[in-house]
Amino acid sequence: MERYENLKFAVYFNKNNPHITIHKIPSTHKLDPHRGIHKYNQGSWGYFATKREALEFSKYVSKGRELPEMKHCTKCFKESNLQS
């Protein structure tokens, strides 16, 4: 596993409230569920050094758990900066 200092992306996925969201680390906001209906310990997190790893993990989780495709966090990724 990568050292924590090298982790740049976090992926949150939730089967009960079906969605997958990718966040940047460090984030401009607290990396907690901040929209919609969430219950304590309902979702799970994955942490990655590269965006490519995060995207591959998101696709794997999406297919394996029948979740919709991943979305970028609107607070972490500005509309003009989705490629970062």
LOGUMAR-736241 format. One record per residue (C-alpha): x, y, z; residue in three letters; residue number from 1. Coordinates in Angstrom, 1 decimal, m for minus. Layout:
<nodes>
   east  north     up kolti kolfi
      X      Y      Z   ALA   NUM
...
</nodes>
This chain:
<nodes>
   east  north     up kolti kolfi
    0.0    0.0    0.0   MET     1
    1.1    3.5   m0.8   GLU     2
    2.3    5.7    2.1   ARG     3
   m0.3    8.1    3.2   TYR     4
    1.7   11.1    2.0   GLU     5
    1.4    9.8   m1.5   ASN     6
   m2.4    9.4   m1.6   LEU     7
   m4.0   12.1   m3.7   LYS     8
   m7.5   10.8   m4.4   PHE     9
  m10.3    9.3   m2.3   ALA    10
  m13.2    7.3   m3.7   VAL    11
  m16.5    7.0   m1.7   TYR    12
  m19.0    4.5   m2.6   PHE    13
  m22.4    3.7   m1.1   ASN    14
  m24.7    0.8   m2.1   LYS    15
  m27.7    1.9    0.0   ASN    16
  m27.7    5.4   m1.4   ASN    17
  m26.3    4.3   m4.8   PRO    18
  m23.4    6.5   m5.9   HIS    19
  m19.6    6.7   m6.2   ILE    20
  m17.7   10.0   m5.8   THR    21
  m14.0   10.8   m6.3   ILE    22
  m12.4   13.4   m4.2   HIS    23
   m9.0   15.1   m4.2   LYS    24
   m6.7   15.0   m1.3   ILE    25
   m6.0   17.4    0.4   PRO    26
   m9.6   18.5    0.0   SER    27
  m11.0   22.0    0.5   THR    28
  m13.7   20.4    2.6   HIS    29
  m14.1   17.7    5.2   LYS    30
  m14.2   14.3    3.4   LEU    31
  m17.4   13.1    4.9   ASP    32
  m20.7   12.5    3.2   PRO    33
  m22.0   16.0    2.7   HIS    34
  m25.1   15.7    0.6   ARG    35
  m28.1   13.3    0.3   GLY    36
  m29.1   10.6    2.7   ILE    37
  m26.2    8.9    4.6   HIS    38
  m26.2    6.8    7.7   LYS    39
  m23.2    6.2    9.9   TYR    40
  m20.9    3.5    8.4   ASN    41
  m23.1    3.0    5.4   GLN    42
  m20.5    3.7    2.7   GLY    43
  m16.9    2.8    2.2   SER    44
  m13.7    4.6    1.1   TRP    45
  m10.7    3.8   m1.1   GLY    46
   m7.5    5.9   m1.2   TYR    47
   m5.2    6.1   m4.2   PHE    48
   m1.9    7.8   m5.3   ALA    49
   m3.1    8.5   m8.9   THR    50
   m6.3    9.5  m10.5   LYS    51
   m6.0    6.6  m12.9   ARG    52
   m6.0    4.1  m10.0   GLU    53
   m9.0    5.9   m8.5   ALA    54
  m10.9    5.7  m11.8   LEU    55
  m10.0    2.0  m12.3   GLU    56
  m11.2    1.2   m8.8   PHE    57
  m14.4    3.2   m9.4   SER    58
  m15.2    1.2  m12.5   LYS    59
  m14.5   m2.1  m10.7   TYR    60
  m16.8   m1.1   m7.8   VAL    61
  m19.5    0.2  m10.1   SER    62
  m19.7   m3.1  m12.0   LYS    63
  m19.2   m5.4   m9.0   GLY    64
  m21.8   m3.7   m6.8   ARG    65
  m24.2   m2.5   m9.5   GLU    66
  m23.7    1.1   m8.7   LEU    67
  m24.0    4.0  m11.2   PRO    68
  m20.8    5.4  m12.8   GLU    69
  m18.5    7.6  m10.7   MET    70
  m18.9   11.3  m10.4   LYS    71
  m16.3   13.9   m9.5   HIS    72
  m16.9   15.8   m6.2   CYS    73
  m18.1   19.3   m7.2   THR    74
  m16.3   20.8   m4.3   LYS    75
  m12.9   19.2   m5.1   CYS    76
  m13.1   19.4   m8.9   PHE    77
  m14.0   22.7  m10.5   LYS    78
  m15.8   22.5  m13.8   GLU    79
  m12.8   23.7  m15.8   SER    80
  m10.4   21.5  m13.8   ASN    81
  m11.8   18.0  m14.1   LEU    82
   m8.7   16.5  m15.6   GLN    83
   m6.5   17.3  m12.5   SER    84
</nodes>
